[in-house]
């Protein structure tokens, strides 16, 4: 096997193996030791085992260094420093998602829920380390299948089944487009390895077959990142899926999908960028992404204003944020990649926190309408403070992480293409849309801090594990905003060895 041993292969995939072992352990403990216990206790134990597995996997990735890339056709995955950092972020998001699930009560199949959560994480970890077209597609499906099931996990709510069906149908169609586009790339270049694909695409930038492959691939990934016009599944899935499952879909799935999209376009489609400069568009993937970014920011922000449920508001907000994230891909340089990774990770932490607060409110009031958050500051002061941090970070208010994420993204995009002011037009549009987003985030905070709660509204009780997770997430958003170089500096230091 090209001189590589199975021991090296095991080291390469050992973080994923640890997570799989944790999934089996959670299922065994729930089945043999906790089956007769109350659901709350089972959720707590399952969350603890899930967090333990994630912590061990993070520790392994931080201490065991494997720089080898396994040969294409065998298992084309890499373990460079940037990939390890993204894997650690995914594991952290999974751990926090497990902790906020201790506040929920949507299923009696606790062990199976955490198994699916961890298996989806394994798919995301393989996805961010994929180095060829086949591994990318297989990892996408390994990620998607558990998420489809998680979306349908609340059998007590018909909206959950409806959400899962829409998610599955749209996902199956997107998978077909993705596979067709990747197969065309293989047909054009004769290779599935990303760097060889880039070499094979030289001279094909105006080839109709290349344009078909590009459009097919962008349709598939547009679904994964919920970019307009491939976003139709997102509002219903965010609303109908169990809230902790929606948190993972909105955070971990987005981190992995955007990272591999950036790798595929910058590495695999290298040399076919084209131009998105104002009045100087040139054929390539940059103008396609620029159009998707504009549509996503416009529709996501305007539609969010009309929402009366917080989960649907967060869904349309996620569509708008997908537009902002595309700016980092459009920059297609090291600064763009580092700003993209910083943004998606901090956005993921913020979104998990926001969905965690929604979980508490929804479990104790029965719904997630804006009115259900009225007077939250007096019913749960710590919870409302955390929600304020999350919402203001999503709006991009300094000194929170969301502000610096947008600042780095906008800076990278503005300097990406100096021709005719480059992408400055897109940055100006993104800033305008960010101002629009502040309105609907403040609508939520208005309910929390200005509106009065009903006279008979009781104080909200929060499970200790969920409260600790929310406080840690809020603290993380504050620290990453106050000291952004903790992440950005490290990203810039390791990005050179990642192949971008």
LUMVEXDO-116168 format. One record per residue (C-alpha): residue number from 1; x, y, z. Coordinates in nm, 4 decimals, padded with zeros to 6 digits. Each point is the difference from the previous one (the first is absolute). Layout:
N
SITE tordo       xx       yy       zz
SITE   NUM        X        Y        Z
...
***
This chain:
500
SITE tordo       xx       yy       zz
SITE     1  00.0000  00.0000  00.0000
SITE     2  00.2565  00.2521 -00.1201
SITE     3  00.2190 -00.0610  00.3055
SITE     4 -00.2629  00.0993  00.2564
SITE     5 -00.0902 -00.2385  00.2796
SITE     6 -00.3380 -00.0737  00.1531
SITE     7  00.1311  00.1503  00.3261
SITE     8  00.0437  00.3316 -00.1797
SITE     9 -00.3501 -00.0369 -00.1429
SITE    10 -00.1408 -00.0591  00.3475
SITE    11  00.1812  00.3074  00.1335
SITE    12 -00.1417  00.2007 -00.2876
SITE    13 -00.3608 -00.0916  00.0805
SITE    14  00.0396 -00.0485  00.3749
SITE    15 -00.2062  00.3095  00.0981
SITE    16 -00.2929 -00.1367 -00.2020
SITE    17  00.0558 -00.3457  00.1528
SITE    18 -00.0130  00.1506  00.3497
SITE    19 -00.3326  00.1682 -00.0776
SITE    20 -00.1417 -00.3270 -00.1378
SITE    21  00.1091 -00.1827  00.3192
SITE    22 -00.1685  00.2741  00.2054
SITE    23 -00.3202 -00.0497 -00.2016
SITE    24  00.0014 -00.3736  00.0709
SITE    25  00.0722  00.0661  00.3685
SITE    26 -00.2919  00.2421  00.0280
SITE    27 -00.2343 -00.2538 -00.1598
SITE    28  00.1221 -00.2851  00.2232
SITE    29 -00.0292  00.2027  00.3209
SITE    30 -00.3488  00.1208 -00.0871
SITE    31 -00.1146 -00.3470 -00.1024
SITE    32  00.1426 -00.2065  00.2871
SITE    33  00.0232  00.2420  00.2932
SITE    34 -00.2375  00.2950 -00.0503
SITE    35 -00.3023 -00.1367 -00.1855
SITE    36 -00.2270  00.0096  00.3093
SITE    37  00.1218  00.3386  00.1216
SITE    38 -00.1917  00.3274 -00.0545
SITE    39  00.0619  00.1643 -00.3341
SITE    40  00.1743  00.3003  00.1591
SITE    41  00.2576 -00.2263  00.1646
SITE    42  00.0550 -00.1918 -00.3230
SITE    43  00.0504  00.3248 -00.1920
SITE    44  00.2531  00.1200  00.2560
SITE    45  00.2000 -00.3241 -00.0043
SITE    46 -00.0109 -00.0176 -00.3799
SITE    47  00.1175  00.3613 -00.0249
SITE    48  00.2859 -00.0679  00.2422
SITE    49  00.1234 -00.3003 -00.2001
SITE    50 -00.0348  00.1998 -00.3227
SITE    51  00.2027  00.2869  00.1450
SITE    52  00.2617 -00.2434  00.1313
SITE    53  00.0411 -00.1540 -00.3461
SITE    54  00.0333  00.3445 -00.1572
SITE    55  00.2557  00.1119  00.2608
SITE    56  00.2128 -00.3117 -00.0545
SITE    57 -00.0148  00.0519 -00.3781
SITE    58  00.1006  00.3668  00.0396
SITE    59  00.2896 -00.0990  00.2240
SITE    60  00.1119 -00.2599 -00.2546
SITE    61 -00.0038  00.2476 -00.2893
SITE    62  00.1946  00.2501  00.2113
SITE    63  00.2754 -00.2435  00.1043
SITE    64  00.0357 -00.2631 -00.2746
SITE    65  00.1303  00.1524 -00.3227
SITE    66 -00.0481 -00.1896 -00.3269
SITE    67  00.0945  00.2074 -00.3026
SITE    68 -00.0493 -00.2820 -00.2536
SITE    69 -00.2573  00.0111 -00.2795
SITE    70 -00.1254 -00.3505 -00.0769
SITE    71  00.0178 -00.0767 -00.3719
SITE    72 -00.2968  00.0779 -00.2223
SITE    73 -00.2019 -00.3112 -00.0699
SITE    74  00.0683 -00.1367  00.3499
SITE    75 -00.1096  00.2631  00.2520
SITE    76  00.0802  00.3509 -00.1175
SITE    77 -00.0074  00.1960  00.3240
SITE    78  00.2494  00.2438  00.1502
SITE    79  00.0958  00.0969  00.3515
SITE    80  00.1690  00.3368 -00.0424
SITE    81 -00.0098  00.2592  00.2835
SITE    82 -00.2909  00.1964 -00.1497
SITE    83 -00.2103 -00.3141 -00.0387
SITE    84  00.0711 -00.0973  00.3603
SITE    85 -00.1132  00.3414  00.1223
SITE    86 -00.3271 -00.0270 -00.1912
SITE    87 -00.0552 -00.3523  00.1349
SITE    88  00.0510  00.1294  00.3538
SITE    89 -00.2598  00.2698 -00.0644
SITE    90 -00.2478 -00.2610 -00.1289
SITE    91  00.0539 -00.2157  00.3084
SITE    92 -00.0546  00.3018  00.2266
SITE    93 -00.3251  00.0851 -00.1781
SITE    94 -00.1167 -00.3606  00.0370
SITE    95  00.0784  00.0007  00.3724
SITE    96 -00.1961  00.3224  00.0559
SITE    97 -00.2887 -00.1334 -00.2093
SITE    98 -00.0087 -00.3098  00.2212
SITE    99 -00.0070  00.2130  00.3148
SITE   100 -00.2911  00.2190 -00.1115
SITE   101 -00.1920 -00.3194 -00.0815
SITE   102 -00.0202 -00.0690  00.3762
SITE   103 -00.2635  00.2739  00.0137
SITE   104 -00.2155 -00.1588 -00.2726
SITE   105 -00.2641 -00.2709  00.0222
SITE   106 -00.0847 -00.1154 -00.3496
SITE   107  00.0804 -00.3709 -00.0027
SITE   108  00.0317 -00.3148  00.2084
SITE   109  00.2718 -00.1337 -00.2334
SITE   110  00.2807  00.1827  00.1760
SITE   111  00.2885 -00.2305 -00.0888
SITE   112 -00.0964 -00.0064 -00.3663
SITE   113 -00.0183  00.3811 -00.0057
SITE   114  00.3564  00.0439  00.1256
SITE   115  00.1266 -00.2728 -00.2329
SITE   116 -00.1391  00.1869 -00.3002
SITE   117  00.1438  00.3244  00.1334
SITE   118  00.3474 -00.1541  00.0211
SITE   119 -00.0241 -00.1807 -00.3348
SITE   120 -00.0939  00.3272 -00.1690
SITE   121  00.3101  00.1507  00.1606
SITE   122  00.2135 -00.2833 -00.1388
SITE   123 -00.1314  00.0823 -00.3475
SITE   124  00.0861  00.3686  00.0492
SITE   125  00.3508 -00.0886  00.1180
SITE   126  00.0612 -00.2151 -00.3060
SITE   127 -00.1454  00.2756 -00.2168
SITE   128  00.2419  00.2705  00.1133
SITE   129  00.2980 -00.2323 -00.0512
SITE   130 -00.1092 -00.1303 -00.3437
SITE   131  00.2542  00.0414 -00.2787
SITE   132 -00.1755 -00.1473 -00.3023
SITE   133 -00.3400  00.0181 -00.1680
SITE   134 -00.1129 -00.3471  00.1031
SITE   135  00.0834  00.0550  00.3666
SITE   136 -00.1801  00.3341 -00.0079
SITE   137 -00.3194 -00.1587 -00.1302
SITE   138  00.0126 -00.2974  00.2391
SITE   139  00.0620  00.2298  00.2963
SITE   140 -00.2875  00.2264 -00.1011
SITE   141 -00.2342 -00.2971  00.0012
SITE   142  00.1418 -00.1348  00.3273
SITE   143 -00.0754  00.3385  00.1513
SITE   144 -00.3427  00.0408 -00.1567
SITE   145 -00.1593 -00.3363  00.0816
SITE   146  00.0177  00.0349  00.3816
SITE   147 -00.1200  00.3605 -00.0280
SITE   148 -00.3069 -00.1096 -00.1981
SITE   149 -00.0902 -00.2410  00.2805
SITE   150  00.0721  00.2560  00.2726
SITE   151 -00.2377  00.2438 -00.1685
SITE   152 -00.2802 -00.2585  00.0344
SITE   153  00.0858 -00.1054  00.3548
SITE   154 -00.2910  00.1742  00.1713
SITE   155 -00.2834 -00.2455 -00.0675
SITE   156 -00.2323  00.2077  00.2180
SITE   157  00.0061  00.2875 -00.2485
SITE   158 -00.1315 -00.0406 -00.3552
SITE   159  00.2132  00.2953 -00.1094
SITE   160  00.3094 -00.2071  00.0749
SITE   161 -00.1019 -00.2700 -00.2488
SITE   162 -00.0878  00.2649 -00.2585
SITE   163  00.3358  00.1723  00.0517
SITE   164  00.1922 -00.3253 -00.0362
SITE   165 -00.1864 -00.0938 -00.3175
SITE   166  00.0761  00.3363 -00.1607
SITE   167  00.3606 -00.0191  00.1166
SITE   168  00.0383 -00.3511 -00.1397
SITE   169 -00.1643  00.0756 -00.3358
SITE   170  00.1953  00.3201 -00.0564
SITE   171  00.3162 -00.1717  00.1247
SITE   172 -00.0425 -00.2944 -00.2343
SITE   173 -00.0471  00.2317 -00.2961
SITE   174  00.3027  00.2073  00.1031
SITE   175  00.2083 -00.3179  00.0342
SITE   176 -00.0914 -00.0962 -00.3560
SITE   177  00.1105  00.3402 -00.1300
SITE   178  00.3224 -00.0196  00.2008
SITE   179  00.0850 -00.3477 -00.1238
SITE   180 -00.0758  00.0927 -00.3600
SITE   181  00.2160  00.3123  00.0228
SITE   182  00.2909 -00.1873  00.1605
SITE   183 -00.0248 -00.2767 -00.2600
SITE   184  00.0250  00.2607 -00.2762
SITE   185  00.3120  00.1378  00.1677
SITE   186  00.1494 -00.3486 -00.0026
SITE   187 -00.0920 -00.0378 -00.3651
SITE   188  00.1687  00.3290 -00.0901
SITE   189  00.3169 -00.0474  00.2030
SITE   190  00.0392 -00.3778  00.0317
SITE   191  00.0714  00.0313  00.3735
SITE   192 -00.1911  00.0257  00.3275
SITE   193  00.2861  00.1478  00.2070
SITE   194 -00.0620  00.3733  00.0517
SITE   195  00.3404  00.1291 -00.1052
SITE   196  00.0046 -00.2206 -00.3080
SITE   197 -00.3502  00.1218 -00.0853
SITE   198  00.1290  00.3589  00.0111
SITE   199  00.2821 -00.0907 -00.2387
SITE   200 -00.2411 -00.1765 -00.2342
SITE   201 -00.2382  00.2992 -00.0089
SITE   202  00.2592  00.2357 -00.1470
SITE   203 -00.1292  00.1165 -00.3342
SITE   204 -00.3562 -00.1195  00.0699
SITE   205 -00.1340  00.3182  00.1633
SITE   206 -00.2301  00.0757 -00.2952
SITE   207 -00.0788 -00.3619 -00.0828
SITE   208 -00.3793 -00.0668  00.0127
SITE   209  00.0708 -00.3308  00.1743
SITE   210  00.1970  00.1817  00.2691
SITE   211 -00.2801  00.2551  00.0432
SITE   212 -00.2514 -00.2838  00.0399
SITE   213  00.2241 -00.1670  00.2614
SITE   214  00.0389  00.3308  00.1847
SITE   215 -00.3731  00.0734  00.0064
SITE   216 -00.0912 -00.3548  00.1078
SITE   217  00.2551  00.0101  00.2810
SITE   218 -00.1126  00.3449  00.1148
SITE   219 -00.3638 -00.1133  00.0094
SITE   220  00.0931 -00.2913  00.2262
SITE   221  00.2094  00.2075  00.2368
SITE   222 -00.2479  00.2864 -00.0105
SITE   223 -00.2462 -00.2376  00.1652
SITE   224  00.2506 -00.1036  00.2668
SITE   225  00.0752  00.3571  00.1039
SITE   226 -00.3636  00.1198 -00.0434
SITE   227  00.0830  00.2693 -00.2551
SITE   228 -00.2800  00.1569 -00.2061
SITE   229 -00.1658 -00.1367 -00.2140
SITE   230  00.0818 -00.3409  00.1531
SITE   231 -00.1166  00.0967  00.3494
SITE   232 -00.3633 -00.1131 -00.0063
SITE   233  00.0569 -00.2870  00.2429
SITE   234  00.1645  00.2078  00.2725
SITE   235 -00.2920  00.1900  00.1655
SITE   236 -00.2203 -00.3090  00.0313
SITE   237  00.2863 -00.2206  00.1232
SITE   238  00.1174  00.2525  00.2592
SITE   239 -00.3557  00.0384  00.1261
SITE   240 -00.1141 -00.3624 -00.0120
SITE   241  00.3132 -00.1886  00.1064
SITE   242  00.0706 -00.0489  00.3718
SITE   243  00.1757  00.3192  00.1063
SITE   244  00.3331 -00.1667  00.0962
SITE   245  00.0050 -00.1776 -00.3386
SITE   246 -00.0715  00.3306 -00.1743
SITE   247  00.2931  00.1480  00.1933
SITE   248  00.2393 -00.2589 -00.1460
SITE   249 -00.1405  00.0473 -00.3504
SITE   250  00.0443  00.3766  00.0324
SITE   251  00.3492 -00.0138  00.1494
SITE   252  00.2142 -00.3101 -00.0567
SITE   253 -00.1473 -00.0790 -00.3402
SITE   254  00.0633  00.3574 -00.1124
SITE   255  00.3609 -00.0001  00.1229
SITE   256  00.0830 -00.3231 -00.1844
SITE   257 -00.1890  00.0924 -00.3181
SITE   258  00.1586  00.3427 -00.0379
SITE   259  00.3483 -00.1316  00.0718
SITE   260 -00.0221 -00.2715 -00.2650
SITE   261 -00.1664  00.2411 -00.2448
SITE   262  00.2959  00.2360  00.0415
SITE   263  00.2457 -00.2877 -00.0442
SITE   264 -00.1800 -00.1337 -00.3085
SITE   265 -00.0178  00.3383 -00.1746
SITE   266  00.3360  00.1447  00.1003
SITE   267  00.2027 -00.3210 -00.0403
SITE   268 -00.2022 -00.2121 -00.2434
SITE   269 -00.1275  00.2849 -00.2186
SITE   270  00.3212  00.2009  00.0303
SITE   271  00.0675  00.2079 -00.3098
SITE   272 -00.3659  00.0181 -00.1048
SITE   273 -00.1066  00.2760  00.2406
SITE   274 -00.1048  00.2578 -00.2548
SITE   275 -00.0860  00.3437  00.1368
SITE   276 -00.2844  00.1531  00.1960
SITE   277  00.1279  00.3569 -00.0278
SITE   278 -00.2615  00.2672 -00.0604
SITE   279 -00.0790  00.0240 -00.3744
SITE   280  00.2901 -00.2341 -00.0738
SITE   281 -00.1490 -00.3450  00.0546
SITE   282  00.1986 -00.2884 -00.1513
SITE   283 -00.1112 -00.3620 -00.0322
SITE   284  00.0876 -00.2161  00.2985
SITE   285 -00.1261 -00.0967  00.3415
SITE   286  00.0508  00.3416  00.1634
SITE   287 -00.2892  00.1752 -00.1818
SITE   288 -00.2276 -00.2984  00.0709
SITE   289  00.0774  00.0197  00.3722
SITE   290 -00.0382  00.3784 -00.0046
SITE   291 -00.3562 -00.0318 -00.1310
SITE   292 -00.0829 -00.2657  00.2623
SITE   293  00.1440  00.2240  00.2721
SITE   294 -00.2110  00.2991 -00.1035
SITE   295 -00.3199 -00.2035 -00.0219
SITE   296  00.0647 -00.1680  00.3354
SITE   297  00.0699  00.3226  00.1864
SITE   298 -00.2973  00.1764 -00.1554
SITE   299 -00.2666 -00.2674  00.0418
SITE   300  00.1285 -00.1298  00.3351
SITE   301  00.0000  00.3375  00.1704
SITE   302 -00.3257  00.1289 -00.1468
SITE   303 -00.1903 -00.3238  00.0685
SITE   304  00.1277 -00.0140  00.3585
SITE   305 -00.1692  00.3323  00.0752
SITE   306 -00.3447 -00.1532 -00.0589
SITE   307  00.0487 -00.3038  00.2258
SITE   308 -00.1906 -00.0430  00.3253
SITE   309  00.1770 -00.3150  00.1140
SITE   310  00.3592  00.0160  00.1224
SITE   311  00.1058 -00.3284 -00.1634
SITE   312 -00.1214  00.1137 -00.3422
SITE   313  00.1643  00.3364  00.0618
SITE   314  00.3283 -00.1812  00.0683
SITE   315 -00.0537 -00.2069 -00.3150
SITE   316 -00.0279  00.3045 -00.2246
SITE   317  00.2848  00.1576  00.1923
SITE   318  00.2086 -00.3099 -00.0835
SITE   319 -00.0807  00.0497 -00.3689
SITE   320  00.1219  00.3603  00.0234
SITE   321  00.3149 -00.1086  00.1841
SITE   322  00.0669 -00.2517 -00.2769
SITE   323  00.0224  00.3017 -00.2303
SITE   324  00.2559  00.1657  00.2284
SITE   325  00.2020 -00.3218  00.0216
SITE   326  00.0168 -00.0268 -00.3765
SITE   327  00.2074  00.3206  00.0050
SITE   328  00.2836 -00.1933  00.1618
SITE   329 -00.0104 -00.2580 -00.2795
SITE   330 -00.0154  00.2762 -00.2608
SITE   331  00.3228  00.1475  00.1340
SITE   332  00.1709 -00.3341 -00.0882
SITE   333  00.3236  00.0774  00.1824
SITE   334  00.1482 -00.0779  00.3403
SITE   335 -00.1573  00.3020  00.1641
SITE   336 -00.3371 -00.0980 -00.1417
SITE   337  00.0301 -00.3587  00.1252
SITE   338  00.1121  00.1066  00.3481
SITE   339 -00.2842  00.2531  00.0274
SITE   340 -00.2491 -00.2602 -00.1245
SITE   341  00.1089 -00.2601  00.2552
SITE   342 -00.0060  00.2564  00.2822
SITE   343 -00.3467  00.1157 -00.1045
SITE   344 -00.1613 -00.3418 -00.0402
SITE   345  00.1415 -00.1241  00.3314
SITE   346 -00.1108  00.3047  00.1988
SITE   347 -00.3345 -00.0028 -00.1816
SITE   348 -00.0388 -00.3676  00.0901
SITE   349  00.0643  00.0661  00.3700
SITE   350 -00.2421  00.2938 -00.0015
SITE   351 -00.2713 -00.1963 -00.1796
SITE   352  00.0241 -00.2984  00.2344
SITE   353 -00.0379  00.2432  00.2892
SITE   354 -00.3023  00.1707 -00.1544
SITE   355 -00.1694 -00.3345 -00.0670
SITE   356  00.0842 -00.1049  00.3559
SITE   357 -00.1961  00.2949  00.1393
SITE   358 -00.2856 -00.0765 -00.2394
SITE   359  00.0015 -00.3594  00.1271
SITE   360 -00.0549  00.1166  00.3585
SITE   361 -00.2777  00.2432 -00.0916
SITE   362 -00.1730 -00.2450 -00.2336
SITE   363  00.0042 -00.2851  00.2518
SITE   364 -00.1566  00.2124  00.2725
SITE   365 -00.2416  00.2142 -00.1998
SITE   366 -00.0890 -00.2436 -00.2784
SITE   367  00.1021  00.2215 -00.2928
SITE   368  00.2741  00.2252 -00.1347
SITE   369 -00.2064  00.3044 -00.0990
SITE   370  00.1436  00.3423  00.0715
SITE   371 -00.2745  00.0535  00.2582
SITE   372  00.1252 -00.3021  00.1955
SITE   373  00.3249  00.1899  00.0676
SITE   374 -00.1820  00.2961  00.1586
SITE   375  00.1488  00.0939  00.3369
SITE   376  00.2718 -00.2643 -00.0209
SITE   377  00.2450  00.2351  00.1703
SITE   378 -00.2055 -00.0216  00.3205
SITE   379 -00.0906 -00.3674 -00.0304
SITE   380  00.3553 -00.1212 -00.0743
SITE   381  00.2624  00.2784  00.0281
SITE   382  00.3033 -00.2133 -00.0858
SITE   383 -00.1766 -00.1580 -00.2956
SITE   384 -00.1072  00.3383 -00.1369
SITE   385  00.3532  00.1387  00.0352
SITE   386  00.1347 -00.2928 -00.2010
SITE   387 -00.2667  00.0538 -00.2669
SITE   388  00.0893  00.3690 -00.0232
SITE   389  00.3666 -00.0901 -00.0614
SITE   390 -00.0955 -00.2524 -00.2680
SITE   391 -00.2406  00.2321 -00.1823
SITE   392  00.2320  00.3002  00.0039
SITE   393  00.2861 -00.2172 -00.1234
SITE   394 -00.2133 -00.1250 -00.2888
SITE   395 -00.0820  00.3634 -00.0782
SITE   396  00.3722  00.0841 -00.0077
SITE   397  00.0161  00.2373  00.2977
SITE   398  00.3489  00.0636  00.1455
SITE   399  00.1831 -00.1233  00.1988
SITE   400 -00.1658 -00.3391 -00.0549
SITE   401  00.1355 -00.2753 -00.2244
SITE   402 -00.2590  00.0628 -00.2712
SITE   403  00.1300  00.3527 -00.0583
SITE   404  00.3579 -00.1078 -00.0562
SITE   405 -00.1139 -00.2941 -00.2128
SITE   406 -00.1778  00.2369 -00.2366
SITE   407  00.2878  00.2482  00.0119
SITE   408  00.2513 -00.2646 -00.1068
SITE   409 -00.2312 -00.1343 -00.2708
SITE   410 -00.0761  00.3428 -00.1445
SITE   411  00.3675  00.0999  00.0090
SITE   412  00.1057 -00.3181 -00.1793
SITE   413 -00.2678  00.0401 -00.2678
SITE   414  00.0737  00.3701 -00.0553
SITE   415  00.3667 -00.0707 -00.0691
SITE   416 -00.0470 -00.3187 -00.2014
SITE   417 -00.0262  00.1442 -00.3518
SITE   418  00.1419  00.3493 -00.0613
SITE   419 -00.1496  00.0208 -00.3520
SITE   420 -00.2699  00.2704 -00.0164
SITE   421 -00.0176  00.0125  00.3812
SITE   422 -00.0346 -00.3788  00.0036
SITE   423 -00.2705 -00.1316  00.2310
SITE   424 -00.0485  00.3305  00.1812
SITE   425 -00.3543  00.0208 -00.1375
SITE   426 -00.0799 -00.3301  00.1684
SITE   427  00.1553  00.1119  00.3300
SITE   428 -00.2090  00.3200 -00.0022
SITE   429 -00.3124 -00.2053 -00.0625
SITE   430  00.0929 -00.2384  00.2858
SITE   431  00.0478  00.2928  00.2406
SITE   432 -00.3430  00.1381 -00.0962
SITE   433 -00.1603 -00.3392  00.0579
SITE   434  00.1750 -00.0282  00.3379
SITE   435 -00.1695  00.3248  00.1010
SITE   436 -00.3353 -00.1508 -00.1009
SITE   437  00.0676 -00.3104  00.2100
SITE   438  00.0429  00.2090  00.3137
SITE   439 -00.3721  00.0823 -00.0123
SITE   440 -00.1305 -00.3544  00.0385
SITE   441  00.2599 -00.0997  00.2604
SITE   442 -00.1065  00.3010  00.2056
SITE   443 -00.3619 -00.1111 -00.0377
SITE   444  00.0894 -00.3130  00.1981
SITE   445  00.1870  00.2007  00.2644
SITE   446 -00.2930  00.2413  00.0222
SITE   447 -00.2205 -00.2884  00.1092
SITE   448  00.2626 -00.1155  00.2487
SITE   449  00.0818  00.3339  00.1658
SITE   450 -00.2880  00.2413 -00.0748
SITE   451 -00.3221 -00.1994 -00.0203
SITE   452 -00.1677 -00.1143  00.3182
SITE   453 -00.0631 -00.3677  00.0614
SITE   454 -00.3490 -00.1271  00.0737
SITE   455 -00.0993  00.0371  00.3617
SITE   456 -00.0127 -00.3766  00.0517
SITE   457  00.3246 -00.0727 -00.1869
SITE   458  00.2272 -00.2061  00.2273
SITE   459  00.3773  00.0317  00.0281
SITE   460  00.1815 -00.2250 -00.2451
SITE   461  00.1998 -00.2912  00.1380
SITE   462  00.3086 -00.1019 -00.1952
SITE   463  00.1746 -00.3360  00.0278
SITE   464  00.3468  00.0578  00.1534
SITE   465  00.1851 -00.1650 -00.2911
SITE   466 -00.1851  00.2128 -00.2558
SITE   467  00.0552  00.3181  00.2035
SITE   468  00.3735 -00.0698  00.0303
SITE   469  00.0201 -00.0599 -00.3753
SITE   470 -00.1821  00.3272 -00.0781
SITE   471  00.2199  00.2010  00.2371
SITE   472  00.3148 -00.1533 -00.1511
SITE   473 -00.1245  00.0760 -00.3520
SITE   474 -00.0784  00.3618  00.0918
SITE   475  00.3415  00.0340  00.1639
SITE   476  00.1632 -00.1470 -00.3096
SITE   477 -00.1745  00.2519 -00.2251
SITE   478  00.1221  00.2804  00.2258
SITE   479  00.3590 -00.1270  00.0194
SITE   480  00.0283 -00.0686 -00.3736
SITE   481 -00.1322  00.3506 -00.0630
SITE   482  00.2301  00.1695  00.2510
SITE   483  00.3031 -00.2075 -00.1080
SITE   484 -00.0666 -00.1058 -00.3605
SITE   485  00.3682 -00.0588 -00.0670
SITE   486 -00.0202 -00.3096  00.2218
SITE   487 -00.1577 -00.1736 -00.2986
SITE   488  00.0868  00.2149 -00.3007
SITE   489  00.3696  00.0116  00.0830
SITE   490  00.0147 -00.3763  00.0328
SITE   491 -00.1960 -00.0465 -00.3216
SITE   492  00.2403  00.2204 -00.1942
SITE   493  00.2930 -00.1924  00.1487
SITE   494 -00.1269 -00.3442 -00.1074
SITE   495 -00.1784  00.0823 -00.3226
SITE   496  00.3179 -00.0067 -00.2054
SITE   497  00.0443 -00.3735  00.0581
SITE   498 -00.3598 -00.0824 -00.0911
SITE   499  00.0336  00.0277 -00.3779
SITE   500 -00.2300  00.3012 -00.0415
***
